[in-house]
Amino acid sequence: MSATTEGSTSAPKEMSFAEKQAERMKRLRSLHSARNEARTHNHAEVVAEEARNKLPPNYEAKRRQAEWLLDDKAKREEAEKAGKDYDRVKLLNISATEAERLERKKKKKNPDEGFSTYEQATIRQYNRLVKNMPTADMEQYERQKQKYGDAFYGGPNVIIHGMHEDRREAVDKMVDDLEGQIAKRARYSRRRTHNDDADIDYINERNAKFNKKLERFYGEHTAEIKQNLERGTAI
């Protein structure tokens, strides 16, 4: 019985040199294939990262905004075809808290808080100009996007000068707007009389206007400091 058991349990067959060599070559080819695949993948990632680095900093924000505008326009047209009020349909798909926030934002007024800084004055002027701009033509936007390709959003290594052709009506509108600004500025521009007895604390007319604005907004808070500086008793 034991002899039969020993005879039935045969030892594993030892591989020949040729078989071992073939197995090693098979594993080597597999490693080469994996290495080449990883190299191709890494190269593609490097190219993609380089392309992303060449894009302007606000590229993603512009892309998301453009996609949202196109999606919003498509949904609005679909609602109009169905005879529905798109603004009402949109409000039904958001929470009550978000709807109240949007309504407050819509009704919120923009009070004139007066001059604070030149930066804020520039922002207010920019917002006024943007408000007067016509509604964006998204079809024209898409046509230009397809025409200019990667140069549509610009970039550090993209030359866009001469690629865009300004429309005649757009140039006329810009000229009319600039002439309106000049006319409006001329109505409020008047010669200020100079007081020879007043202290000269400015270097030019613009600086004098700025100092007057500072005095108007902060004069009552800095009166004591100014007096101490004039007396020489300031710490």
C-alpha positions in Angstrom: 0.0 0.0 0.0 2.8 2.4 0.9 4.6 1.5 -2.3 1.6 2.4 -4.4 1.2 5.7 -2.6 4.8 6.6 -3.1 4.6 5.7 -6.8 1.4 7.8 -7.3 3.0 10.9 -5.7 5.5 12.0 -8.4 8.0 14.8 -7.9 7.5 18.1 -9.9 9.1 18.0 -13.2 12.2 20.2 -13.4 12.2 22.9 -16.2 14.8 22.6 -18.9 17.2 25.4 -19.7 15.2 26.4 -22.8 12.0 26.5 -20.9 13.5 28.7 -18.2 15.0 31.0 -20.8 11.6 31.3 -22.5 9.9 32.1 -19.2 12.5 34.8 -18.4 12.1 36.3 -21.9 8.3 36.4 -21.4 8.6 38.2 -18.1 11.1 40.6 -19.7 8.8 41.5 -22.5 6.0 42.1 -20.0 8.2 44.4 -18.0 9.2 46.3 -21.2 5.6 46.7 -22.2 4.6 48.0 -18.8 7.6 50.4 -18.8 6.6 51.8 -22.3 3.0 52.1 -21.2 4.0 54.1 -18.1 6.4 56.3 -20.2 3.6 57.1 -22.7 1.2 57.9 -19.9 3.7 60.1 -18.1 4.5 62.0 -21.4 0.8 62.6 -22.0 0.5 64.0 -18.4 3.5 66.3 -18.9 2.1 67.6 -22.1 -1.4 68.2 -20.5 0.2 69.9 -17.5 2.3 72.2 -19.7 -0.8 73.1 -21.7 -2.7 73.9 -18.5 0.2 76.1 -17.2 0.1 78.1 -20.4 -3.6 79.0 -19.9 -4.5 82.3 -18.3 -5.2 82.2 -14.5 -8.9 82.7 -14.9 -9.4 80.2 -17.7 -11.4 77.7 -15.7 -13.7 80.4 -14.3 -14.3 81.8 -17.8 -15.0 78.3 -19.1 -17.4 77.5 -16.3 -19.2 80.8 -16.8 -19.5 80.3 -20.6 -20.9 76.8 -20.1 -23.4 78.0 -17.5 -24.6 80.8 -19.8 -25.0 78.3 -22.7 -26.9 75.9 -20.5 -29.1 78.6 -19.0 -29.9 80.0 -22.5 -30.8 76.5 -23.7 -33.1 75.9 -20.7 -34.7 79.3 -21.1 -35.5 78.6 -24.8 -36.8 75.1 -23.9 -39.2 76.7 -21.3 -40.3 79.4 -23.7 -41.2 76.7 -26.3 -43.2 74.9 -23.7 -45.0 78.1 -22.8 -43.6 78.2 -19.3 -42.0 81.0 -17.2 -38.4 80.1 -17.0 -37.7 82.2 -13.9 -40.6 80.5 -12.1 -39.4 77.1 -13.2 -35.9 77.8 -12.0 -37.1 79.0 -8.6 -39.0 75.7 -8.2 -35.8 73.7 -8.4 -33.9 75.6 -5.6 -34.5 75.8 -1.9 -36.5 78.5 -0.2 -33.4 79.9 1.5 -31.6 80.2 -1.8 -34.7 81.8 -3.4 -34.9 84.4 -0.7 -31.2 85.2 -1.0 -31.6 85.7 -4.8 -34.6 87.9 -4.3 -32.9 90.1 -1.7 -29.9 90.4 -4.0 -32.2 91.3 -6.9 -34.0 94.0 -4.9 -30.9 95.3 -3.1 -30.1 98.8 -4.1 -26.7 100.2 -4.8 -26.4 103.3 -2.7 -23.9 105.9 -3.6 -21.5 105.8 -0.6 -19.4 108.6 -1.9 -15.7 108.6 -2.6 -13.5 106.2 -0.6 -10.6 105.2 -2.8 -9.6 105.5 -6.4 -9.8 101.7 -6.7 -13.5 101.7 -5.5 -14.3 104.6 -7.8 -12.9 102.7 -10.7 -14.9 99.6 -9.8 -18.1 101.6 -9.6 -17.4 103.1 -13.0 -16.7 99.7 -14.5 -20.0 98.3 -13.1 -21.9 101.3 -14.5 -20.4 100.7 -18.0 -21.0 96.9 -17.9 -24.7 97.5 -16.9 -25.2 99.5 -20.2 -23.7 96.7 -22.3 -26.1 94.8 -24.5 -27.0 91.1 -23.9 -24.2 88.8 -24.9 -24.7 87.1 -28.3 -23.9 83.5 -27.4 -24.1 82.3 -31.0 -21.5 84.8 -32.0 -19.5 83.8 -29.0 -19.6 80.1 -30.1 -18.6 81.0 -33.7 -15.6 83.0 -32.5 -14.6 80.2 -30.1 -14.6 77.7 -33.0 -12.8 80.1 -35.3 -9.9 81.0 -32.9 -9.5 77.7 -31.1 -6.9 77.8 -28.3 -6.2 81.4 -29.0 -9.8 82.4 -28.0 -8.9 82.7 -24.3 -5.4 84.1 -25.0 -2.4 83.1 -23.0 1.2 84.1 -22.2 2.5 82.7 -25.5 -0.4 83.5 -27.8 -0.3 86.5 -30.1 -3.9 87.7 -30.6 -3.1 91.1 -32.2 -4.7 91.2 -35.6 -6.8 88.1 -35.2 -10.0 89.8 -34.1 -11.8 92.1 -36.5 -13.8 94.9 -34.8 -17.3 95.3 -36.1 -18.2 98.8 -37.3 -21.3 99.1 -35.1 -19.2 98.1 -32.1 -16.6 100.8 -32.8 -19.4 103.4 -33.3 -21.0 102.4 -30.0 -17.7 102.8 -28.2 -17.1 106.2 -29.7 -20.6 107.3 -28.7 -20.1 106.1 -25.2 -16.7 107.9 -24.8 -18.2 111.1 -26.2 -21.1 110.8 -23.7 -18.6 110.4 -20.8 -16.6 113.4 -22.0 -19.7 115.5 -22.2 -20.9 114.4 -18.7 -17.5 115.1 -17.3 -17.4 118.6 -18.9 -20.8 119.5 -17.2 -19.4 118.8 -13.7 -15.9 120.2 -14.3 -15.5 123.8 -13.1 -12.6 125.9 -12.0 -12.1 126.1 -8.3 -11.1 129.4 -6.9 -7.8 129.3 -5.1 -7.5 130.6 -1.6 -4.1 132.3 -1.0 -4.5 132.2 2.8 -5.1 128.5 3.0 -2.3 126.1 3.9 -0.7 124.4 0.9 -0.7 120.7 1.7 -0.7 119.4 -1.8 1.7 119.1 -4.8 -0.8 119.4 -7.7 -4.5 120.0 -8.3 -5.4 116.3 -8.2 -3.6 115.9 -4.9 -5.5 118.9 -3.6 -8.9 117.3 -4.5 -7.8 114.1 -2.9 -6.8 115.9 0.3 -10.2 117.7 0.4 -12.0 114.3 0.2 -9.9 112.9 2.9 -10.6 115.9 5.1 -14.4 115.6 4.4 -14.5 111.9 5.4 -11.8 111.7 8.1 -11.2 115.2 9.2 -13.2 115.0 12.5 -11.3 111.9 13.5 -7.8 113.3 12.8 -8.3 116.9 13.9 -6.5 116.3 17.3 -3.6 114.4 15.6 -3.2 117.3 13.1 -3.1 119.9 15.9 -0.5 118.0 17.8 1.7 117.7 14.7 1.4 121.4 14.1 2.3 122.2 17.7 5.1 119.7 17.7 3.6 117.8 20.7 2.7 114.6 18.9 4.3 111.4 20.2 
